Amino acid sequence: MKWLENVSLAPLTTFQIGGPARYLCEVRSERDVTEALAWAKENELRHIILGGGSNVLVPDEGLDALVVHFVGNLWSFGACEIDTWAGSNLFTLIEAAAMGKCGGWEKLAGIPGSIGGAVRGNAGAFGSEIKDFVISVRALNAGTGEIRAFQHAECDFSYRHSFFKEHPEWVITRVRLRLQQVDATESAKLAEEIIAERERRHLQNVRAAGSYFMNPVAPAGIVAQFEAEKGARSREHRVPAGWLIEKAGMKGAIVGGAIASLQHPNYLVNQNAASAADVRALAAKVKDAVRATFDIELHEEAALF
């Protein structure tokens, strides 16, 4: 393992924001994770798990903790099933699977971060979610050291939620997924089209955490307003947070160096050397405006350390 002290975390996150970690170790195996967590416990330090660095906001003052940074791509294929290290990059996995004529999850292409993070938050895009492909998840209990496999039903998946998000003491180390046989060329083409669509919507390669707020469940009247305006059906009585933010007059709102994107207002973007304090203040401003306009409470999808 690689151990470091006083490491700047900003370059390790998609937001490009945040102060240093007191300690950081890079882990590439379950054994590494066990050792790192044991060291943190022995030294009475809080531990923070960091994968691909998306969907997180690190405070400006940094973290007085051991940051356990999952790195490396490692997986095995067999009959369109994947057994993968939790730190493997999601898009890299999608590309590799396509080469092996396995797919069905191309709509997830372009979602930043690791497969472990995607499973923890049940990441999704364009109507597809990672839960649709998970067979089981292997996880380590940071408190007891127990290692166990969670079958799909035990993962308690729902919209942007899983058992592991609710129980952070369980650290995901491996994931098994089931895909379907596809034509390699068609799979790669579909993934490219999804990436192009994300770029068109300014969702790719921006300094943001991804969608900052979860899409909330809304009253029937607001759902009907959304459906009539957009000509689209609501899923689970939810409406897009970005639509609510725009309707509340917060599209393009700025605090310091942070902006609610003009292209996709649920992306709070580090536009001009934004601080974590700028982002938090902008998020609070957005939440206040949506609450005042719709009496709906937005909840962060991004993890705030």
Secondary structure, DSSP 8 states (H G I E B T S, - for coil): -EEEEEEE-GGGSSS----EEEEEEEE-SHHHHHHHHHHHHHTT-EEEEESSS-SEE--TT-EEEEEEEE----EEEETTEEEEETTSBHHHHHHHHHHTTEES-GGGTT--SBHHHHHHTT-EETTEEGGGTEEEEEEEETTT--EEEEEGGGG--BTTB-HHHH-TTEEEEEEEEE-EE--HHHHHHHHHHHHHHHHHTT-SS-SS-S-SB---B--HHHHHHHHHHH----BTTB--HHHHHHHTT-TT-EETTEEE-SS-TT-EEE-SS--HHHHHHHHHHHHHHHHHHHS----BSSEE-
